[in-house]
Amino acid sequence: MESIKLFVATKAFIVNDGKVLLVRESNKYKDGANEGRYDVVGGRVNPGQRFDDGLIREINEETGLNVKIGKPFFVNEWRPVVRGEKWQIVGVFFE
């Protein structure tokens, strides 16, 4: 079986007045697979870290916002190739 790195990620749909916050991925992010594209805020969960704590950390790092995490509403996966490595990312999306 070929070698694939597995990650768990969380994503946040931050809604205010009916608008969803989108951020643009920087070209300075070394593990980026979507440079210049827009996405909702989120990132990988560190080993041993709770989903909600990881997402709160990511939101604060990327936006400076402090938010309350709602319930998960969607799970998906994507399989980018980053720096020549095949990755499998399982993403859990939260309100």
N, C-alpha and C positions, 0 to 999 in steps of 0.2 A: 504494500500500500504506500502511496506517495506521502511525503511529509507535508502536513498542513498545520499551521499554527491556529489554535482555537482561542477566541476571546469572547467574553460576554460584555455587552455594552448597554447603556441606558440612554434613552432619548427623551426630551421633554417638549411637549406642546404647551408653551407658555402663552396663555391667551389673556388679552386685556382689551376691553371694549370691542370684542368680536374679532380682533386681529391676532394672528399668530406670529410670534417673534421668529425671524429667520436670521441666521448669521452666515457670513461668507468665510469659507475655509482659507486660511492664510497659506502663502507659499513657503512660510517659515516653519510650518509644522512638519517635522521629519517623518512622521508616520502617516502623513496624509495620503489619501487615495482620491480625494475630490477637490484638489486645489482650484480655487477660484469659483467653485460652485456653492450654491446656497443650500442650507440644511437647517434643521432644528438643532437646538443646543444638546450636547450630550458627549459621551465618551465611554472609554473602557472602565470596567469595575476592577479595582485592584484585588488580588487574591486575599480572601478573608474579610473583605469590606462588604458591608450591607449595600444592597441595591440603592436604597434611598439616600444613604450617606454619600455614596459615590456620585449620584446624580446631583445632589445639592452641591458637592464640591465642584463638579464640572460646570454647573450653572454659574457659580460664583467666580470661578477662574475665567470663564469665557465672557461674562457679562457684568460682573460685579453685583448682580441681583441676589437677594435672599428671598427665596420662595418656599411655599409649602407644597410638598409633592402630593399629588392625587393618586388615584388608582391606576394600575396598568390597564391598557385597553387594546394593545396589539403586540404581537411577537412576530419577528421575521428574521431572516438571515441574509447575508450577502457574502460574496467570496472574491474580494479584491486581490490583486497581486501588488504587493508593496515592496519596493527595492528588490524585485525578483523572487520574493517569497510568496507562496500561496497562503492566504489567510481565510479562515471561516469565522465570521463575526455573527453571533446570535444577539439580536437587539430586542430589548423590551422597551416599549413606548409608554410613557406616563403622561397624565394630565398635569 
